[in-house]
Amino acid sequence: MNDAARTTEAPRASWVPMAGLFLAQILMSYNVSALPVSLGGMVESFDVAPTDVSTAIVTYGLVVAALVMVGAKIGQRVGWVIMFRIVIALFAASAVLMITAPGVAWVIAAQAMAGAAAAIIVPSLVALIAENYRGSQQETAIGSLGSARALAGVSAFLIGGTLATLVGWRQVFVVVLLLAIAVFLLSFRLRSAPGNRAIRIDVVAAVLIGAGIVSLTLGVNNLNGWGLLTADPQAPFDILGLSPAPVLIVVGLVLVQSFFVWTRRRTAAGKVPLVSVSVFASSRERAAVYAMFIVVGLEAALNFTIPLYIQIVQGRTPFDTSLAMLPFNLTVFFTAMVVVRFYRRFPPRTIAVFSFGLTTAALLWLAFVVTNNWETLPTILGLVVFGIGQGALVTLVFNVLVTASPKELAGDVGSVRGTTQNLASAVGTAVAGALLVGILSANITAALAADPELPDELVSQVDLDSVTFVSNDRLGAVLAATDATPAQVDAAVALNEDARLRALKIGLLVLAGVSALAIVPATRLPGYRAGEVPEAVATGDTPAEVPTEEDAR
């Protein structure tokens, strides 16, 4: 009997193809994590505000989120291996553009290219795992993608921070280029079924979801620059005095809702939609999406905030940033690997609620103990606790999103995961920048009004319409061009230090509130169900309707 079982057992596949897919996940994650590490160098090289550089981070996530659903259909239609090689080459080209960029606009363009490539890489990873692995190997391969993301974060801050300090920020992206070349070479060990020419792309749905995501993210990213409600002078246009930022947010929400209406109608008519709405059919699937959005958004906000303070406010090196982030990133990495051991003992609901409790407590702790020095023991403790919750959630929600829906819908789940994850990254970075700069501006305005040492005549010589985070040295250089006395310069520096720190504390409190709210959807997460990813992920074949537990009830 044992001999018979052994003869029917599928032979174990080589892990060499998975090495290429593992590195592809590292390639994308390293690229995103390297941008905050390079923040100070780019600000100095291009003489721009930190929020201008953050636009590149937002652009990457925005493009991925807008195109990943279309990318999944293109991969199914053309063939995953062919498209995988094409987009890896495009990612390599974006790295070359980053290395040679003469200005911040070129950096943004390079990240747009990388985002377009990642829009196909993201769904291709699960599809190619489905093509190349079976059984326990497949489960191991899917789980390794979460670890790869965490490993890339550690590598980006350690390797990238060292390179940016000792050589320059451009060399950080030489690593991206080398990774892309390695993935391209390893892609020749992958096997995949030919493309399915029967796949048709719903162009209307693609335009609706793409335009909606772009509009929504642009609106959030420019709330400070264009005005929260009334239009600022920097706004490109206004609508009867109304800022275009909130208008774009409303338009984006309307377009996204129109996408769901259109998709439901197309499904009812018996046509193949861009993504199956049954992915969102139950509260369990929706809860997984909400949890994914919040956890990735929190991570993106923190990954932008810490380098901003260390490199721009304190004027320290990228290597100092990597040291400050090391406890957080190492904790995320190890927790992401260890948490899988608890899947058989505790349901996802329990792990998620506990983990969001940890992230909430950590952010509250940081808000009260943080100073302008990120390397104090209480701050490190807060980052470690946040990293435990974050690492557990990233891996957990990734697995839940793959297994919560019927197996035959795993291809659509992959598209939804990619859209959610990258939109959350873009929105998290944009909100962090808008929130911190907005609070800083309000703090400085209020402090100036109450400070008798800084008269209106002096204040009028400084442009307060574009308040941003600057170091004490940079502020001193600006004030040197005014009529300020040495005593007034010292008073202004002290005021700015206090305003920056209060902005950070309030920002962390807001993030803690968002983390606490995430406990609500976490209570609706489903139980873990192990199983293989089906062939439909790669081929795009329309699955048969599979009844859920809720349908049975």
Helices and strands as residue ranges (DSSP letters): H 2-8, H 16-37, H 39-46, H 50-78, H 80-100, H 104-132, H 135-155, I 156-160, H 161-166, H 169-186, G 187-189, H 203-221, H 223-226, H 244-268, G 277-280, H 283-307, I 308-313, H 318-338, G 339-342, H 348-369, H 377-403, G 407-409, H 410-450, H 456-459, G 464-466, H 472-480, H 486-517, H 519-522, H 536-539, H 549-552
